[in-house]
C-alpha cells in the first residue's frame, strides 16, 4: 500500500503541472504559492485534529525543525522554482529537478547510513535516465550544451530545498506523525509566503480570479499538497528517504501522460521508453531493499 500511495503521489504531483498551467496567465506565482498552501493548511489542521484528536504540542527542538521544513520545502522551493522558470524553459528546469533522487540517496548514505547496493545504484541510474529521456525528447546530451546560468542555479536551489525537506523530515517523524509534520511545516511555509504574496497584490487580485482558477488552486492545495505531502512523508517514514525519493522520477512521466489526455499533447516513443526505464528503476531500487531485509549478508 505504501508503494501504491507513493505512485499516486507522483501522479498527483504530475497533475500540479496541469493545474499550474491553468492559472499561469491569471494568478501571479507568489499569490498562487500562498493560496495553495493556505488551502492546504486549512485542510491539514482539520485532518490532524480529526485523526489525532488535537494539534500535538511541540517542543523547542521540534519547532526549529518545523521552521526549517517550512523554509526549505515550501517557501524557498516555491520562490526559487518560480524565479528559475522566469529565466529558463520548463524542460531544462525539469531536468535539474529530476536529479532529486540522486542527492536524496547520496545524503541518505552520509546521514542515515543507508546502503547503496549494486541493484540500488542500477535502479537509480535507470530511473533518472528514464526521466531525462522523457524531458529531453530523446536527446539527453543536447541539454548540456549551454552553461549554468542564474536560472539553472535557482532551479538547482529547488533541488537543495527538496532534499533538505525530505531528509530533515525523517527525524521529526520520530516524535510527530506524518500528518502533524506536514501540517506544521505547511503552516510555517504559508506564513513565510504571505509577505511576498502581499507585496504582489494578493488581496487586490483575489476578486478577479475565475472559477477555473479556484478549481486549479484547490487541486494544488488539497491533492498536490495535502494528499501528496502526507503520502510522501508516510513513505519516508516507512521506507526511508532513498526509496521514497526515487518515486519523484514518476512525476515528469505522469505530467506528460496527463497532458496527453487533458491538453491533447502527443505521447512519443521517447516518452514510452522513458516510462519503462523509470518503472524498471523504481522496481530495482526497492527490490534490492527486500533482498537486504531477507538476507542481511547480501
C-alpha positions in Angstrom: 0.0 0.0 0.0 2.9 2.4 0.7 4.3 1.9 -2.7 0.9 2.4 -4.3 0.5 5.7 -2.3 3.9 6.9 -3.5 3.0 6.1 -7.1 -0.3 8.1 -6.6 1.7 10.9 -5.1 3.9 11.1 -8.2 0.7 11.0 -10.3 -0.9 13.9 -8.3 2.3 15.9 -8.4 2.3 15.4 -12.2 -1.2 16.9 -12.2 0.1 20.0 -10.5 1.9 20.9 -13.7 -1.5 20.9 -15.5 -3.2 22.9 -12.7 -0.3 25.3 -12.6 -0.5 25.9 -16.3 -4.2 26.5 -15.9 -3.6 29.5 -13.6 -0.3 30.7 -15.2 -1.9 33.6 -17.0 -4.3 34.8 -14.3 -2.6 34.3 -10.9 0.9 35.6 -10.1 3.4 33.0 -8.8 3.6 34.4 -5.3 -0.1 34.6 -4.8 -0.5 31.1 -6.3 2.0 29.7 -3.9 0.5 31.4 -0.9 -3.1 30.4 -1.7 -2.1 26.8 -2.5 -0.6 26.4 1.0 -3.3 28.4 2.7 -5.9 26.0 1.3 -3.6 23.1 2.2 -3.0 24.3 5.8 -6.8 24.7 6.5 -7.4 21.0 5.4 -4.3 19.8 7.3 -5.3 21.4 10.5 -8.8 19.9 10.2 -7.5 16.4 9.3 -4.8 16.5 12.0 -7.3 17.4 14.7 -9.7 14.8 13.4 -7.2 11.9 13.3 -5.2 12.8 16.4 -7.9 14.5 18.5 -5.9 17.7 18.7 -2.9 19.5 17.3 0.0 17.9 19.0 2.2 20.0 21.3 5.7 20.7 20.1 8.9 21.5 22.0 11.6 24.0 21.0 13.7 21.5 19.1 10.6 20.4 17.0 9.7 24.0 16.4 13.2 24.7 14.9 12.9 21.6 12.7 9.4 22.7 11.6 10.6 26.2 10.7 13.4 24.6 8.7 11.0 22.4 6.8 8.7 25.3 6.0 11.7 27.4 4.9 13.1 24.7 2.6 10.3 22.5 1.2 7.6 25.3 0.9 9.0 28.8 1.0 12.4 28.6 -0.7 11.3 25.8 -3.1 8.5 27.9 -4.5 10.4 31.2 -4.7 13.3 29.5 -6.4 11.1 27.5 -8.7 9.2 30.5 -10.0 12.3 32.6 -10.2 14.1 29.8 -12.2 11.2 29.4 -14.6 11.2 33.1 -15.3 14.8 32.7 -16.6 14.9 29.2 -18.3 12.5 27.0 -20.0 10.5 24.3 -18.2 12.2 21.3 -19.9 15.6 22.4 -18.6 14.2 23.1 -15.2 12.5 19.7 -15.0 15.8 18.1 -16.0 17.6 19.6 -13.0 14.7 18.8 -10.6 14.9 15.2 -11.8 18.2 14.8 -10.0 16.4 14.9 -6.7 16.6 11.1 -6.1 20.3 11.1 -6.7 21.0 13.7 -4.0 18.5 12.2 -1.6 20.1 8.8 -2.0 23.7 10.1 -1.6 22.8 12.2 1.5 20.8 9.3 3.0 24.1 7.3 2.8 26.0 10.0 4.5 23.4 11.0 7.2 21.4 7.8 7.9 24.0 5.2 6.9 21.7 3.8 4.1 23.5 1.3 1.9 23.9 1.6 -1.9 23.9 -1.9 -3.3 24.6 -2.6 -6.9 20.9 -3.0 -7.6 20.1 0.3 -6.0 22.7 2.1 -8.0 21.4 0.4 -11.2 17.9 1.3 -10.3 18.7 5.0 -9.6 20.6 5.3 -12.9 17.7 3.7 -14.8 15.0 5.8 -13.2 17.0 9.1 -13.7 17.9 8.1 -17.3 14.2 7.5 -18.0 13.2 10.8 -16.6 15.9 12.6 -18.6 14.8 10.7 -21.7 11.2 11.9 -21.3 12.2 15.5 -20.5 14.7 15.9 -23.4 12.6 14.1 -26.0 15.2 11.5 -26.6 18.2 13.9 -26.9 19.7 13.9 -23.4 23.1 15.3 -24.4 21.6 18.3 -26.1 20.5 19.8 -22.8 24.1 20.1 -21.6 25.4 22.2 -24.4 24.8 25.5 -22.6 26.4 26.7 -19.4 25.0 27.1 -15.9 23.3 30.4 -15.5 21.2 32.2 -12.9 18.0 30.3 -13.8 19.8 26.9 -13.6 21.3 27.9 -10.2 17.8 28.9 -8.9 16.3 25.5 -10.0 19.2 23.7 -8.5 18.4 25.6 -5.3 15.0 23.8 -5.6 16.8 20.5 -5.5 18.7 21.5 -2.4 15.5 22.7 -0.8 13.6 19.5 -1.5 16.5 17.2 -0.5 16.7 19.1 2.8 12.9 18.9 3.3 13.0 15.1 2.6 15.9 14.3 4.8 15.1 16.5 7.8 11.5 15.3 7.8 12.7 11.8 8.9 14.0 12.8 12.4 10.9 15.0 13.0 8.6 12.0 12.4 10.3 10.1 15.2 8.2 12.3 17.5 5.4 13.5 15.3 3.1 11.7 12.9 3.4 12.3 9.1 0.2 14.2 9.2 1.3 16.5 12.0 4.7 17.0 10.5 3.2 18.0 7.1 0.6 20.2 8.8 3.1 22.2 10.9 5.6 22.6 8.0 2.7 23.8 5.7 1.6 26.4 8.2 5.2 27.6 8.7 5.7 27.9 4.9 2.3 29.6 4.4 3.2 32.3 6.9 6.6 32.9 5.2 4.9 33.1 1.8 2.3 35.7 2.9 4.5 38.7 2.7 5.9 38.1 -0.8 2.3 37.5 -2.0 1.1 40.6 -0.2 3.7 42.7 -2.0 2.5 41.4 -5.3 -1.2 42.5 -4.8 -2.6 39.4 -3.2 -5.9 41.0 -1.8 -6.5 43.3 -4.8 -6.2 40.4 -7.3 -8.4 37.8 -5.5 -11.7 39.3 -6.7 -10.8 38.9 -10.3 -9.9 35.1 -10.1 -12.4 33.0 -12.1 -14.0 29.6 -11.2 -11.3 27.6 -13.0 -8.6 29.5 -11.2 -10.1 28.3 -7.9 -10.5 24.8 -9.1 -6.8 24.7 -10.0 -5.8 26.3 -6.7 -7.9 23.7 -4.8 -6.3 20.9 -6.7 -2.8 22.3 -6.0 -3.7 22.8 -2.3 -5.6 19.6 -1.5 -4.5 16.9 -3.9 -1.0 18.2 -4.7 -0.2 19.2 -1.1 -2.4 17.6 1.5 -2.6 14.1 0.0 0.7 14.4 -1.9 2.9 15.6 1.0 1.2 13.3 3.5 1.7 10.2 1.4 5.3 11.2 0.6 6.2 11.7 4.3 4.4 8.4 5.1 6.6 6.8 2.5 9.7 8.3 4.1 8.7 7.1 7.5 8.1 3.5 6.2 10.7 3.1 3.5 13.3 5.8 4.2 14.2 8.9 2.1 16.1 7.0 -0.6 13.3 4.6 -1.6 10.5 7.2 -1.3 12.6 9.8 -3.2 13.1 7.7 -6.3 9.3 7.8 -6.9 9.8 11.5 -7.8 11.1 10.4 -11.2 7.5 9.3 -12.0 6.4 13.0 -11.8 7.6 14.1 -15.3 6.2 10.9 -16.8 2.8 11.3 -15.2 2.8 15.0 -16.1 3.2 14.2 -19.8 0.6 11.4 -19.7 -1.9 13.7 -18.1 -1.1 16.4 -20.6 -1.9 13.9 -23.4 -5.4 13.3 -22.0 -6.2 16.8 -20.8 -4.2 19.1 -23.0 -4.2 16.7 -26.1 -0.4 16.8 -26.3 1.2 13.8 -28.2 2.9 10.9 -26.4 6.1 9.9 -28.3 8.2 6.8 -28.4 10.7 8.6 -26.2 8.1 9.2 -23.6 7.1 5.5 -23.6 10.7 4.4 -23.4 11.3 6.8 -20.5 8.3 5.4 -18.6 9.6 1.9 -19.0 13.1 2.9 -17.6 11.6 4.8 -14.7 9.4 1.8 -13.8 12.3 -0.6 -14.0 14.5 1.7 -11.9 11.9 2.1 -9.1 11.5 -1.7 -9.1 15.2 -2.4 -8.9 15.8 0.1 -6.2 13.0 -1.3 -4.0 13.6 -4.9 -4.9 17.2 -4.6 -3.6 15.8 -3.4 -0.3 13.6 -6.5 0.0 16.6 -8.8 -0.5 18.6 -6.9 2.1 15.8 -7.3 4.7 15.6 -11.1 4.0 19.3 -11.8 3.7 21.4 -9.2 5.6 24.6 -10.7 4.3 23.8 -9.9 0.7 
